[in-house]
Amino acid sequence: MAKRQTTIQRIGILLGGVVGSLLILAIAEYPLPSSLGSLPAVAQRVRPENVWRTVYDRLPDFPKENQYISKETGKVEADNTLISRLIRYHLYVVGRSPLYRFDWKLTLADYLGLGVNGAFDESSYPSRATLKTNPVEGDQAAIKRLNRAQRAALVQALVDAFVPQPTRVSPSNSPASQPPTRLSPQPTVAPAPGMGGAQLLQPQR
């Protein structure tokens, strides 16, 4: 009887060692992500602080709103642009993914004051503490002046900047060879406040 129990114990120890080895190999092969919000590798290679330049390359007519003066230097911060602040607001203030058009549409809805996601928090707006004037009102006004097509072009440019397309075989199809998107001129009659905002959240056809 004692011999049988010893044999069972040895078998249990052997099985435990095998299972433990398999777990170690599985973890090594498929490591756990550092956080649930980890972005795909293609997005991790993109530096958010530089994305605004890519977007302006794609949309050269987009308003820069970079006339604000630094509290520290007393000079205009030319690199502190509307798109750079919009990106920081999107990523760090409201914590949305940069990979999906719908998330960017939600952020634009914040700027439009549609009330979809609660009140727009001016006290947490990017660069509010480093510029002599909080740029939030000017940025909101600039976004509200855009028409629906211009907002759609901005959303697409932001997604494309964070998720670069695979290299094409034909140079004519590569993103670098595509001409910049020109924003269509504004209508001569200004739309009523909030007009066109509801369509912002509609899925694209």
matplotlib code that plots the C-alpha trace (Angstrom):
import matplotlib.pyplot as plt

x = [0.0, 2.8, 4.7, 1.6, 1.2, 4.8, 4.4, 1.3, 3.2, 6.1, 3.6, 2.0, 5.4, 6.3, 3.0, 3.4, 6.8, 5.6, 2.6, 4.9, 7.3, 4.5, 3.2, 6.7, 7.0, 3.5, 4.2, 7.5, 5.8, 2.8, 3.8, 1.0, 0.5, 1.8, -1.8, -5.2, -5.0, -1.8, -1.8, -0.8, 2.9, 2.2, 0.7, 3.4, 6.0, 4.3, 5.4, 2.2, 4.1, 5.1, 1.8, 0.4, 3.1, 2.0, -1.6, -0.8, 1.2, -1.9, -4.2, -2.0, -5.0, -6.2, -6.1, -3.0, -4.1, -0.4, -0.4, -0.4, 2.4, 4.4, 4.3, 8.0, 9.6, 7.2, 7.4, 4.9, 5.0, 4.7, 4.8, 1.9, -0.9, -4.6, -4.0, -1.2, -3.5, -6.4, -4.3, -3.1, -6.7, -7.8, -5.0, -4.3, -7.4, -10.2, -8.1, -9.4, -7.8, -6.1, -6.8, -10.6, -12.5, -15.4, -13.2, -12.0, -15.6, -16.4, -13.5, -14.7, -18.2, -16.6, -15.2, -18.6, -20.3, -22.9, -23.2, -22.7, -19.8, -20.5, -19.2, -16.0, -13.4, -11.5, -9.4, -7.7, -7.2, -3.7, -1.3, -3.6, -0.8, 2.0, 0.4, -0.7, -4.1, -6.0, -6.4, -9.6, -12.1, -10.2, -9.7, -13.4, -14.3, -12.0, -13.5, -17.0, -16.1, -15.4, -18.0, -18.9, -16.5, -13.6, -14.2, -14.3, -11.0, -9.5, -10.6, -9.2, -5.9, -5.6, -6.3, -3.9, -1.2, -1.4, -1.9, 0.4, -0.7, 1.4, 4.0, 2.5, 4.2, 3.4, 5.0, 2.0, -0.2, 2.1, 0.8, 3.8, 2.9, -0.7, -1.3, -2.3, -6.0, -7.2, -10.0, -13.0, -13.8, -16.2, -19.8, -20.5, -23.4, -22.4, -24.5, -26.6, -24.7, -24.7, -25.8, -24.4, -23.1, -25.4, -24.1, -20.6, -21.4, -23.2, -21.2, -19.6, -21.3]
y = [0.0, 2.4, 1.5, 2.3, 5.7, 6.5, 5.6, 7.9, 10.7, 10.4, 10.4, 13.5, 15.3, 14.3, 15.6, 18.8, 19.3, 18.7, 21.1, 23.8, 23.5, 23.8, 27.0, 28.5, 27.8, 29.2, 32.4, 32.8, 32.2, 34.4, 37.0, 38.9, 42.5, 45.2, 46.6, 46.0, 49.2, 48.3, 49.4, 47.2, 47.3, 49.3, 52.1, 51.9, 52.8, 56.1, 59.0, 61.0, 64.2, 64.1, 63.0, 66.5, 67.3, 64.3, 65.4, 68.9, 67.5, 65.7, 68.7, 71.8, 74.1, 73.1, 76.0, 75.9, 78.2, 78.5, 82.2, 81.7, 83.0, 80.9, 82.0, 80.9, 82.5, 85.3, 84.2, 82.6, 78.8, 78.0, 74.2, 74.4, 73.8, 73.0, 69.4, 68.8, 69.9, 67.9, 64.8, 65.3, 65.9, 62.7, 60.6, 62.0, 63.9, 61.6, 58.5, 57.3, 55.0, 56.7, 53.7, 54.1, 56.8, 56.5, 57.5, 60.6, 61.5, 61.4, 63.8, 66.2, 66.0, 67.3, 70.3, 70.9, 71.0, 68.4, 67.2, 63.5, 62.9, 65.4, 68.9, 69.9, 70.3, 73.5, 73.3, 70.1, 71.3, 70.8, 73.8, 75.7, 76.0, 76.9, 79.5, 83.0, 82.3, 79.1, 78.0, 76.0, 78.6, 79.3, 75.6, 74.9, 77.8, 76.5, 73.0, 74.4, 76.3, 73.1, 71.5, 67.9, 67.0, 68.8, 67.0, 63.6, 64.4, 65.3, 62.1, 60.0, 61.8, 61.2, 57.5, 57.1, 58.9, 56.6, 53.4, 53.6, 51.6, 48.7, 49.4, 49.1, 47.3, 50.1, 53.4, 55.2, 53.7, 54.5, 57.0, 59.3, 59.7, 60.7, 64.5, 66.4, 66.7, 70.2, 71.4, 72.6, 76.3, 77.3, 78.2, 81.9, 81.6, 80.4, 77.5, 77.8, 76.7, 73.0, 72.3, 69.2, 68.0, 65.1, 63.6, 63.5, 60.3, 58.5, 55.5, 56.1, 54.5]
z = [0.0, 1.0, -2.2, -4.3, -2.6, -3.3, -7.0, -7.2, -5.6, -8.1, -11.0, -9.6, -9.2, -12.8, -14.2, -12.3, -13.7, -17.3, -16.8, -15.4, -18.3, -20.8, -19.0, -19.1, -22.8, -23.5, -21.7, -23.6, -26.9, -26.1, -23.6, -21.8, -22.8, -20.4, -20.3, -21.7, -23.7, -25.5, -29.1, -32.1, -33.0, -36.1, -34.0, -31.3, -33.9, -34.5, -32.4, -31.5, -31.0, -34.7, -36.2, -36.6, -39.2, -41.3, -41.1, -42.2, -45.1, -46.1, -45.4, -46.2, -46.1, -42.6, -40.1, -37.9, -35.1, -34.1, -33.2, -29.4, -27.2, -24.8, -21.1, -20.7, -23.7, -24.6, -28.2, -30.6, -30.5, -34.2, -33.6, -31.1, -33.7, -33.6, -34.8, -32.3, -29.5, -30.9, -30.9, -27.3, -26.2, -28.0, -26.6, -23.1, -21.9, -23.0, -23.6, -27.0, -29.5, -32.5, -34.7, -35.4, -37.3, -34.8, -31.9, -33.8, -34.6, -30.9, -30.3, -33.0, -31.4, -28.2, -30.1, -31.7, -28.3, -29.2, -25.7, -26.7, -24.2, -21.5, -21.1, -22.8, -20.0, -20.8, -17.6, -18.9, -22.4, -23.9, -23.6, -21.3, -18.8, -21.1, -23.4, -22.3, -23.7, -23.4, -27.1, -26.4, -27.6, -30.8, -31.5, -31.0, -33.3, -36.0, -35.9, -36.0, -39.2, -41.0, -43.2, -43.1, -46.0, -44.3, -41.0, -42.8, -44.5, -41.1, -39.5, -42.4, -42.3, -38.6, -38.9, -41.9, -39.9, -37.0, -39.0, -42.0, -45.0, -46.2, -48.8, -52.3, -55.1, -57.6, -56.7, -58.2, -55.4, -52.5, -49.9, -50.5, -54.2, -53.5, -53.8, -50.6, -50.0, -50.5, -48.2, -50.2, -49.8, -47.1, -48.2, -48.4, -46.0, -42.6, -41.3, -38.2, -35.0, -34.6, -38.2, -39.6, -36.3, -36.0, -39.2, -37.6, -35.7, -38.6, -40.0, -43.4, -46.3]

ax = plt.figure().add_subplot(projection="3d")
ax.plot(x, y, z, "-o")
ax.set_aspect("equal")
plt.show()
